[in-house]
Amino acid sequence: MARLRPARTMRIPNSQSWSRYSLKKPRKNFVRALPHTSLLVFKMGVESNAYDMKVTLDAIDKIQIRSNSIEAARTNANKLLEANIPNQYYFTVCVYPHNVIREHKMATGAGADRISQGMTNAFGRPVSVAARLRSGSSVFMIKTSKENRKLAYQAMKRAKSKLSGSYKINFQEINKAS
């Protein structure tokens, strides 16, 4: 059974981004077949003007996060919010995974040296997609009322534990223009 490589192997965006996928000019694509993203839902909860608190999860350093880890963090945080304060929050995923991650799979085990091609054509095949974040950019945003501040913090803390890298939870009051 094939497993995912650990996040530490691709979390630092130190190479060129491979995101070119065109439906109009398929011969000019860098990426022949675009891998599917695990992240399908970006907005949850009820959007309202009655919220007076905004909580964001911001990246401290430059990082690249795969779509499956963003989805795991999103479901974990949303499950806590939906169980405790249904219809009293608005939760948004602020990033979109567009960067294609390539992998050059190597044969291992007995006799692998006779089967494997080594570094011949080592460009790799598209395996998954990831979002590239700059330092200070938000991954998630929760809008809610001030009495739900602790729960929003706890949800962001849970989401933070599912993502590789270091993040900061920021609180901001929303001024209502009347």
N, C-alpha and C positions, 0 to 999 in steps of 0.2 A: 504494500500500500504506500503510495507516494504521500509525503508529508510536506507541509510548508516549511520553508527555511525560517530560522528565527529572525525576529524583527531587527536585531542588531546588525545583520548582514546588509540591510538596505535602508536604515533609518536616516543616515546622513546623506543629504542630497549633494554629493560631490561630483556627479557626472552630468552629462548633457541630458536634457529632458527629451523623452521619446513619446510624443503625444500626437503626432500627425497621423490622422486617419480621415481620409476624404472619400465621400460617396460619389462625388462628381468625377474625380480623377483617380480611380483605383490603382492605376499603374504607377502613380507618383507617390503612393503611400510608403512611409517608412515602416509602418505597421501593417502587415497583411491581414491579420485577423485580430480584432479588438477583443480582449478578454472581458467578460461581463463583470459588473460591479456588484458587490454584496449589498451596497447601500442603495435602497430604493425609496425610503420615506425620509423627507427632509423637514417637514413641518408637522408638529403634533400639538394637541391641546386646542384651546379656544383662543382665537385672536380677539383682543378687546382693548379699548382705550382706558379701561378702569385700572389697569396695573400701574403700580407706582415704584416697582423695583426691577432692575435688570441685572442679571448675573451672567458673566461670561467666563469661559475657560480659555485662557490665552497661552500660547506657546512662548516659552522663555527663549529658546534657541531655534535656529533653523532646523527643520525636521521634515521627514517624509513618512507619512502614515498610510498603511494599506487600508483598503476599503473594508476588509473584514474586521479589522480592529476598531474602526470608526463605528461600524454597525454594532459590534459587541458593546461598546461604550454607550451608544445611543439607546439600545434596548435596555441596558442595565439602569440607566438614569431614568428613562421614561417609565419603566415598570414601577420604580419607587414613587414617582410623582403621581402616576395614575392610581396607584393603590391608596395613597394618603390624601391627595387633594385633587380629585377628578374635576375637570372643567374649571379649575382655578389657576391655570398656568398656560403659557405658550412656550413651546420648546422648539428650537430651530437648530439644524445643522448648518453651519456657516461655510463649510468647505465642500468642494466637489472633487472626487478622485478622477483625475484625467490623465495622470502620468502613467505610462505603460512600463511595467517592470519586466525585464528580460532575464532569462535564466539559461545558463549553459549547463545542462545536466550531464553529469559524469557517471560512467559505469563504475561500480565498486564490486568487490568480492573476488573470488578465484577466477583467474583468466581474464580479468577486466582489461589488462594491458593489451591483449590481442584483439579485443572487441572495440575498445575506445579509440577515438580519433585524436585525443589530447586537445590541443588548442586549435585544431583545424576548424575553420568556420565557427569561431567561438562567439559570434554575435549574440546568440541565444534566441530562444523562442519567447513570445509574450506569455507570461504566467498570470499576472494580476495587475490591477491598477491601484494607484496611490495618489494621495493629495500631498502637494508640497506646501509647506507653511514657512513663512518668514517669522522672525522673532517679533512677538507682540500681536500676531494675528489670532483671531478668535476661531476656535473649533466649534463650540456650542454656545448657545445663548438661551437663557430662560427669563421670561417676563412673568412676574407674579406680584402679589401684594406683600407688604412689609411683614405681616404676621407669618408668612410662609418662608421667611428668610432662612431659617435653620434647615428646613427641608430641602430648599434649593441648593444650599451649600453642601448638604449630605449627598444629594444627587450628583452634583459636579465632582465631589470627592470620589464617588463610586466610578464615574466615567473616567476620571483621571487615572485610576488604578488599572484600567483596561488598556490604556495607551502607553506606548513607549516614549521616553523623553521626559522633560520636566515642564510643568505647567503651573500657572498662577490663576487663582479664582478671584475675579474682580467684581465688586458690587458697585452699582451706580443707581442713583435715584432718578426716576423719570419725572420731569416737570410737566405738569398738565397745563397746557395753554387754554385758558377759558375766555 
